[in-house]
Amino acid sequence: MLKLYDYWRSTASFRVRMALAYKFIPYEAESIHLVKNGGEQHSEKYAKINSSELVPTLVLPSGDHISQSLAIMTYLEDAYPEPSLLPSIGIEKYRALDIAGIIGSDLHPLNNLRVLQFLQSEFDVDDQQKMKWYTHWVKKGFEAVEAKLQHWPQKGDYAVGDDITIADIFIVAQIYNAERFNIPVCEYKRIQTIYDTCKEQAWYQKAYPQEPS
Ligand SMILES: N[C@@H](CCC(=O)N[C@@H](CS)C(=O)NCC(=O)O)C(=O)O
């Protein structure tokens, strides 16, 4: 069976949980608490599993480890092609990867826990300045995504084409994070539509962050 190291509030983990739920893939989970005891992601045991000291990490039945949510989702797409989360042909495939890149490579890393912690510990940034930093990069990212979604010809309930793709998953996971920091997304019309569509669906609700009891 697949094993996922994750943390309930982690948006990168939420992406992977949504892909697993959408594809009905069974897995076992082990929580890596990102805050407790200075962060379990930095423990010797976990650093051997993922040298980046970040979640998520997927362990395959072969014992191989895959980290990086996009790499994990690509593995899931290859190993469990149906239902698909990435169009196999046409411009839609690259559009989905484009959105995933804006959020996963341009936006999310700037607001990651370790970046915010470093700003505070090394540069004495206060909470207000931290929020200004966080909000700035969320807005830049969402503006870029919204502009692309407005420009592309298809304007249905999902980001690309008529079905959910990894683009929607990256978007809704980032919205969860933005809402935690009280940043509304209603000004981004296409993003809001995608969110309204996805949040009603079983795979979203199954994967939704829930604090372990
Ligand atoms: N690019 C990575 C990002 C992974 C990542 O940044 N995970 C965050 C949680 S969303 C984390 O583990 N943060 C711990 C820390 O910053 O110390 C991916 O997509 O998997």
The ligand as a MOL file (V3000), in Angstrom:
LIG
                    3D

  0  0  0     0  0            999 V3000
M  V30 BEGIN CTAB
M  V30 COUNTS 20 19 0 0 0
M  V30 BEGIN ATOM
M  V30 1 N 7.4340 22.1980 -3.5370 0
M  V30 2 C 7.0710 21.3430 -2.4530 0
M  V30 3 C 6.7230 22.1890 -1.2540 0
M  V30 4 C 6.5900 21.3790 -0.0020 0
M  V30 5 C 6.3930 22.3050 1.1750 0
M  V30 6 O 6.8250 23.4550 1.1430 0
M  V30 7 N 5.7100 21.8140 2.2030 0
M  V30 8 C 5.4730 22.6470 3.3530 0
M  V30 9 C 4.0570 22.4880 3.8470 0
M  V30 10 S 2.8840 23.0510 2.6120 0
M  V30 11 C 6.3950 22.2500 4.4850 0
M  V30 12 O 6.6790 21.0910 4.6680 0
M  V30 13 N 6.8520 23.2410 5.2670 0
M  V30 14 C 7.6860 22.9920 6.3850 0
M  V30 15 C 8.6530 24.0910 6.6420 0
M  V30 16 O 8.5840 25.1320 5.9720 0
M  V30 17 O 9.4850 23.9110 7.5260 0
M  V30 18 C 5.8890 20.4420 -2.8570 0
M  V30 19 O 5.1340 20.8500 -3.7340 0
M  V30 20 O 5.7410 19.3410 -2.3120 0
M  V30 END ATOM
M  V30 BEGIN BOND
M  V30 1 1 1 2
M  V30 2 1 2 3
M  V30 3 1 2 18
M  V30 4 1 3 4
M  V30 5 1 4 5
M  V30 6 2 5 6
M  V30 7 1 5 7
M  V30 8 1 7 8
M  V30 9 1 8 9
M  V30 10 1 8 11
M  V30 11 1 9 10
M  V30 12 2 11 12
M  V30 13 1 11 13
M  V30 14 1 13 14
M  V30 15 1 14 15
M  V30 16 2 15 16
M  V30 17 1 15 17
M  V30 18 2 18 19
M  V30 19 1 18 20
M  V30 END BOND
M  V30 END CTAB
M  END
